[in-house]
Amino acid sequence: MTGLQNVNAARLLSAKQKQRKRVAMRAIFYFSMVALLLIVSFPIIWMILGSFKTNLQITDPTKFFRFEPYFGNYPEVFRRYDFFKPVLNSVIIALGSTLIGLFLGLPSSFAIARKQMKKMSIIILIVRFFPGIAFLMPWYIIFTKIGIVDTHLALILSHLLINLPFIVWVMIPYFETIPKELDEAARVEGCSTYRLFLSVILPLAGPGVITTALLSVIFSWNNFVFSLVLAGGKTATLPLALFSFITYVSIDWGALMAASVVITLPILIISLITQKYIIQGLTAGAVKG
């Protein structure tokens, strides 16, 4: 009887040790997640708090959390710095380059996936590896010759050069996950290639399309180098407009923080709304690719 009690006691002790280990591992996991979240979100928190501070409060470390809110930065961004025009330019360029990229890239990636054109996909990947700045000088010379510098068309075409290979490369593995038997069944029902693509394939590829579209919009929305060279007073985008807050004499930190919130907020909202589709699109392409 004593031996059985010892065995039970040993099992109970082992179970308690395992339980403590699981609790400790879970605590370490949650602590690490909270620490990582704080590190990642700290610049965003600083930016949002700074948008409600004066320049003196922003430069004072003791005023990081405890300060008297100042609500004049946001009206000043749109009144003094005329931020409506850069917002409109960024929307036109981001949506224009993304829509054209989807219009050209989705059929191309579907054809490459169905025809198993591996060499073509490698060529597209190589083009994607080139940094955008490598194409900047040729674009500037060409656009200057044909007279479209400082136009929305010039920036849309320059962004398209980066977005299009990205869309094609991301969508190829996604289309490869869609069974070819669906193509055969649709053709038996009398579907043409175009109707097959529009009515059958694209609805199934919705998460991948949303993912590539959003990432393309984010690239165009945040791009600075192309706007710095190819844009002017008529087509200045939001990243370029931030330069107006920086002068040789001073930096308007409060307005700069408020403008940064204005730039970040639309993308953040869209990302949160479409988060489920983005995860589905990235994981589906990753499994096949």
C-alpha positions as CSV (number, residue, x, y, z in Angstrom):
1,M,0.0,0.0,0.0
2,T,2.9,2.3,0.8
3,G,4.5,1.7,-2.5
4,L,1.2,2.6,-4.4
5,Q,1.0,5.8,-2.4
6,N,4.5,6.7,-3.3
7,V,3.8,6.1,-7.0
8,N,0.6,8.3,-6.8
9,A,2.5,11.0,-5.0
10,A,5.3,10.9,-7.6
11,R,2.7,11.1,-10.4
12,L,1.0,14.0,-8.6
13,L,4.3,15.8,-8.2
14,S,5.2,15.3,-11.8
15,A,1.8,16.6,-12.9
16,K,2.2,19.7,-10.8
17,Q,5.7,20.3,-12.2
18,K,4.4,20.0,-15.7
19,Q,1.5,22.4,-14.9
20,R,4.0,24.9,-13.4
21,K,6.2,24.6,-16.5
22,R,3.2,25.2,-18.8
23,V,2.1,28.2,-16.8
24,A,5.7,29.6,-16.8
25,M,6.0,29.1,-20.6
26,R,2.6,30.7,-21.2
27,A,3.7,33.7,-19.0
28,I,6.9,34.0,-20.9
29,F,5.1,33.9,-24.2
30,Y,2.6,36.6,-23.2
31,F,5.3,38.8,-21.7
32,S,7.3,38.5,-24.9
33,M,4.3,39.4,-27.0
34,V,3.4,42.4,-24.9
35,A,7.1,43.6,-25.0
36,L,7.2,43.1,-28.7
37,L,3.9,44.9,-29.2
38,L,5.1,47.9,-27.1
39,I,8.4,48.1,-29.1
40,V,6.5,48.0,-32.4
41,S,3.7,50.4,-31.4
42,F,5.9,52.9,-29.6
43,P,6.6,55.1,-32.7
44,I,2.9,55.1,-33.5
45,I,2.0,56.1,-29.9
46,W,4.6,58.8,-30.0
47,M,3.3,60.1,-33.3
48,I,-0.3,60.2,-32.2
49,L,0.5,61.8,-28.8
50,G,2.8,64.3,-30.6
51,S,0.0,65.4,-32.9
52,F,-1.8,66.8,-29.9
53,K,1.3,68.7,-28.5
54,T,3.0,71.9,-29.1
55,N,6.6,72.0,-30.4
56,L,7.9,72.7,-26.9
57,Q,5.9,69.8,-25.4
58,I,7.2,67.4,-28.0
59,T,10.9,68.2,-27.3
60,D,10.3,68.0,-23.5
61,P,10.8,64.3,-22.3
62,T,8.8,65.0,-19.1
63,K,5.7,65.8,-21.2
64,F,5.5,62.5,-22.9
65,F,2.3,61.3,-21.2
66,R,1.3,64.2,-19.0
67,F,0.6,67.3,-21.1
68,E,-2.1,69.8,-21.9
69,P,-3.6,68.7,-25.3
70,Y,-3.3,71.1,-28.2
71,F,-5.8,70.6,-31.0
72,G,-4.4,73.2,-33.4
73,N,-2.1,71.0,-35.4
74,Y,-4.7,69.2,-37.5
75,P,-6.4,72.4,-38.7
76,E,-3.0,74.0,-39.4
77,V,-2.0,71.0,-41.6
78,F,-4.9,71.6,-43.9
79,R,-5.1,75.4,-43.6
80,R,-1.5,76.5,-43.6
81,Y,0.1,73.7,-45.6
82,D,-2.8,73.0,-48.0
83,F,-2.7,69.2,-47.4
84,F,-5.9,68.4,-49.4
85,K,-4.1,68.6,-52.7
86,P,-1.3,66.0,-51.8
87,V,-4.0,63.7,-50.4
88,L,-5.9,63.8,-53.7
89,N,-2.7,63.3,-55.7
90,S,-1.7,60.3,-53.6
91,V,-5.2,58.8,-53.9
92,I,-5.2,59.2,-57.7
93,I,-1.7,57.8,-58.2
94,A,-2.1,54.9,-55.7
95,L,-5.4,53.8,-57.1
96,G,-4.4,54.4,-60.7
97,S,-1.2,52.4,-60.5
98,T,-2.9,49.6,-58.5
99,L,-5.9,49.3,-60.8
100,I,-3.8,49.2,-64.0
101,G,-1.4,46.8,-62.3
102,L,-4.3,44.4,-61.5
103,F,-5.8,44.8,-64.9
104,L,-2.5,43.7,-66.6
105,G,-1.1,41.5,-63.8
106,L,-4.0,39.2,-62.9
107,P,-4.5,37.7,-66.5
108,S,-0.7,37.5,-66.9
109,S,-0.2,35.6,-63.6
110,F,-3.1,33.3,-64.4
111,A,-1.7,32.5,-67.8
112,I,1.8,31.9,-66.4
113,A,0.4,29.6,-63.6
114,R,-1.8,27.5,-66.0
115,K,0.9,27.2,-68.7
116,Q,3.7,26.5,-66.2
117,M,6.0,29.1,-67.6
118,K,8.7,28.9,-65.0
119,K,11.2,30.8,-67.0
120,M,8.8,33.8,-67.3
121,S,8.1,33.8,-63.6
122,I,11.9,33.8,-62.9
123,I,12.3,36.8,-65.3
124,I,9.6,38.6,-63.5
125,L,11.2,37.9,-60.1
126,I,14.5,39.2,-61.4
127,V,12.8,42.4,-62.5
128,R,11.3,42.7,-59.1
129,F,14.7,42.5,-57.5
130,F,15.9,45.7,-59.2
131,P,15.5,48.7,-56.9
132,G,13.1,51.3,-58.1
133,I,15.7,54.0,-58.1
134,A,17.6,52.1,-60.9
135,F,14.7,53.0,-63.2
136,L,14.4,56.6,-62.0
137,M,16.9,58.3,-64.3
138,P,15.7,56.6,-67.5
139,W,12.1,57.4,-66.6
140,Y,13.0,61.1,-66.0
141,I,14.8,61.4,-69.3
142,I,11.9,59.7,-71.2
143,F,9.2,61.7,-69.4
144,T,11.1,64.9,-70.0
145,K,11.4,64.2,-73.7
146,I,7.7,63.6,-74.1
147,G,6.7,66.4,-71.7
148,I,4.8,64.5,-69.0
149,V,7.0,65.3,-66.0
150,D,4.9,66.6,-63.0
151,T,1.8,64.8,-64.2
152,H,-0.2,62.0,-62.6
153,L,0.5,59.8,-65.6
154,A,4.3,59.9,-65.0
155,L,4.0,58.8,-61.4
156,I,1.4,56.2,-62.2
157,L,3.7,54.6,-64.8
158,S,6.7,54.8,-62.6
159,H,4.8,53.1,-59.7
160,L,3.4,50.6,-62.1
161,L,6.9,49.4,-63.0
162,I,7.3,48.2,-59.4
163,N,3.7,47.2,-58.7
164,L,3.1,45.1,-61.8
165,P,6.0,42.5,-61.2
166,F,4.9,42.3,-57.6
167,I,1.3,41.6,-58.5
168,V,2.3,38.9,-61.0
169,W,4.8,37.2,-58.7
170,V,2.4,37.1,-55.7
171,M,-0.6,35.9,-57.7
172,I,1.2,33.1,-59.7
173,P,1.4,30.7,-56.7
174,Y,-2.1,31.7,-55.6
175,F,-3.6,30.8,-59.0
176,E,-1.7,27.5,-58.9
177,T,-3.6,26.5,-55.8
178,I,-6.9,26.7,-57.7
179,P,-7.6,23.2,-59.2
180,K,-7.4,22.9,-63.0
181,E,-10.5,20.7,-62.9
182,L,-12.5,23.9,-62.4
183,D,-11.2,25.1,-65.8
184,E,-12.3,21.9,-67.5
185,A,-15.7,21.9,-65.9
186,A,-16.3,25.5,-66.9
187,R,-15.3,24.8,-70.5
188,V,-17.6,21.8,-70.6
189,E,-20.4,24.3,-69.7
190,G,-19.4,26.5,-72.6
191,C,-17.3,29.2,-70.8
192,S,-14.8,31.0,-72.9
193,T,-11.3,31.8,-71.5
194,Y,-12.3,35.3,-70.5
195,R,-15.6,34.2,-68.9
196,L,-13.7,31.4,-67.1
197,F,-11.2,33.9,-65.7
198,L,-13.8,36.6,-64.7
199,S,-16.6,34.4,-63.4
200,V,-14.8,31.4,-61.9
201,I,-11.2,32.1,-61.2
202,L,-11.3,35.7,-59.9
203,P,-14.0,35.1,-57.3
204,L,-11.9,32.2,-55.9
205,A,-8.8,34.3,-55.9
206,G,-10.5,37.2,-54.0
207,P,-8.2,37.1,-50.9
208,G,-5.0,37.1,-53.0
209,V,-6.3,40.0,-55.1
210,I,-7.2,42.0,-52.0
211,T,-3.7,41.3,-50.6
212,T,-1.8,42.3,-53.7
213,A,-4.0,45.4,-54.2
214,L,-3.5,46.6,-50.7
215,L,0.2,46.1,-50.7
216,S,0.5,47.9,-54.0
217,V,-1.6,50.8,-52.7
218,I,0.7,51.0,-49.6
219,F,3.8,51.1,-51.8
220,S,2.4,53.9,-53.9
221,W,1.0,55.7,-50.9
222,N,4.4,55.7,-49.1
223,N,6.7,56.1,-52.1
224,F,9.0,59.1,-51.8
225,V,11.8,58.8,-54.3
226,F,9.7,58.8,-57.5
227,S,7.7,61.8,-56.3
228,L,10.9,63.7,-55.4
229,V,12.2,63.5,-59.0
230,L,9.1,63.2,-61.1
231,A,6.6,65.3,-59.2
232,G,6.3,69.0,-58.9
233,G,3.9,71.6,-57.5
234,K,0.9,70.1,-59.3
235,T,1.4,66.4,-58.4
236,A,3.2,66.5,-55.0
237,T,2.2,63.4,-53.0
238,L,1.9,63.1,-49.2
239,P,5.4,61.9,-48.5
240,L,6.8,64.8,-50.5
241,A,4.4,67.2,-48.8
242,L,6.0,66.4,-45.5
243,F,9.0,68.2,-46.6
244,S,7.1,71.5,-46.3
245,F,7.2,71.1,-42.5
246,I,11.0,71.1,-42.5
247,T,12.8,74.4,-43.2
248,Y,16.4,75.6,-42.7
249,V,15.3,77.5,-39.7
250,S,13.0,75.1,-37.8
251,I,10.9,72.0,-37.9
252,D,7.2,72.2,-37.2
253,W,7.1,69.0,-35.2
254,G,3.4,69.3,-34.1
255,A,2.1,69.7,-37.7
256,L,4.5,67.0,-38.9
257,M,3.1,64.5,-36.4
258,A,-0.4,65.4,-37.3
259,A,0.3,65.1,-41.0
260,S,2.0,61.7,-40.3
261,V,-1.2,60.5,-38.6
262,V,-3.3,61.7,-41.6
263,I,-1.0,59.7,-43.9
264,T,-1.0,56.6,-41.8
265,L,-4.7,56.5,-40.7
266,P,-6.3,55.5,-44.0
267,I,-3.9,52.6,-44.7
268,L,-4.3,51.4,-41.1
269,I,-8.1,51.4,-41.3
270,I,-8.1,49.6,-44.6
271,S,-5.6,47.0,-43.3
272,L,-7.7,46.3,-40.2
273,I,-10.8,45.9,-42.2
274,T,-9.2,43.5,-44.7
275,Q,-6.9,41.7,-42.3
276,K,-8.7,38.4,-42.7
277,Y,-8.4,38.4,-46.5
278,I,-4.7,39.5,-46.3
279,I,-3.8,36.6,-44.0
280,Q,-5.7,34.2,-46.3
281,G,-4.0,35.6,-49.4
282,L,-0.5,35.4,-48.0
283,T,-0.8,32.0,-46.5
284,A,-2.4,30.5,-49.6
285,G,0.4,31.7,-51.8
286,A,3.0,30.7,-49.3
287,V,1.8,27.1,-49.1
288,K,2.0,26.6,-52.9
289,G,5.1,28.7,-53.5
